[in-house]
Amino acid sequence: MGNEVSSSLSSSLQMLSNARNVSIAGESTLSAVGGNIYNVSIDTVHNLEPTLDGGSMSNKGTSAYGILLEGNSTAQFEGKNEIDIAGFDKSYGIAARGGSKIGMGAGSNTKIRIDGNPIR
């Protein structure tokens, strides 16, 4: 599993289990592990940027996930969602591994940008 990174202004890094409805406000990362089902609503633009400590750290080899699902987890997106990630060696707006699934509800609009470029 890659590094889960949030900016220095992040409100929280959320590790959730057995949750049904998840609301992400501000800047945060959702990590789903182990057969959980999530209905995801992102209330604000979701930004991930590297945090450098004293300017001596490099982002070489770092990874960022807007949302990472593992172990047969399911996420269902509803409404308007935006995920922005910038400045990492490897970036994934939404990643699903190990039998996990991601669905978009009717009328759902999810936009992902990596280093300012829209992902389609």
N, C-alpha and C positions, 0 to 999 in steps of 0.2 A: 504494500500500500504506500502511495506517495505521501509526501508531507501535506498536512492540512494547515494552510496558512491564512491568517486574516490580518488586516491592517492594524496599525497601532490604535486606531480609533474604533476598533471593533467593540460592539456591545457584549458579545459572547461568542464562544465556540461551543456549539451545541452537539453533544453526543446523546442521541435519543434512542430509547428502546421501548417497544410496546406502546408507541404513541399512535393515535389515529389522525388527529388534526394538528398540523404544524403551521404556525404563523411565524414567518421570519421578518423581523423589523430591523431597520438599520443595517449594519454590516456584520454578517455572521456567516458561518459555514454549517450546513447540515450534513452530518455523516450518519448513514443508515447501515446497520450491520445486523444480519441474522434474521431474515424472514419476516421483517416488519412491513406494515402497510401504512403509507403516509399520504394524506391529502395535503398538498403544499400550497400555501398562498404567501407570496413574497410581497410585503406591503410597501417597500421602498426599493429604489434601485440598489442592487446588490454589488458592491465594489470590493475587489480584492487587489491590494497592492503590496509589494514587498516592504518589509520594515527592516531597515539597515541599522545595525548597532554600531554607532561611532564611525560609520563609513568604512569599516574594515571588512565587513562581510560581503561576500559575493553571492549573487543569486544563481550562479552556475549550478546546474544539477537540481534546482528546486522545482517543485511541482505545485500547482494550485488547482483546486477543484471548487467550482461554485457549489455543486451538489454531487456527492459521491454515494452510490448505493452498492452494497455488497451482500452476498449470502441470501439470495432469493427475496430481496426486499422489493417493494413496489411503491412508486411515487406517482400520484395523479395531480397534474397541474390544472388549476382553475384560474380564470381571470387574467389580468395583465401581469407578467413577470419579466423582470430585466436582470441580467447578470453581466457584470463587467469585470474583467480580469486583465491586469496589466503588469508587465515587468518580470515575468517568470520564465525560466528556461523551457518548461513544459506547462501548458495550461489546458484545462478541460472545463468547459462550462458546465456540462452534465456528463457524468460517467456512471455506467452501470456494469457491474461485473458479477460473475458467479450466479447466473440465472436471474438477476434482478431485472425489473421492467419499469419503464417510464411511460406514462400515458398523458395525453392532453385532452382535457374536457372540451365539450362543444363550445366554440367561441373563445377558447383559450388562446392567448397571444403571448408567447414567450420569446424574448429577444436575448441573444447572447453576443457579446462583443469581447474579443481577445485582442489586446493591444490596440484598441480602437477600431478594429475591423469586424464587421458583422459576420457571424457564422450562420450558415443556412443549412 
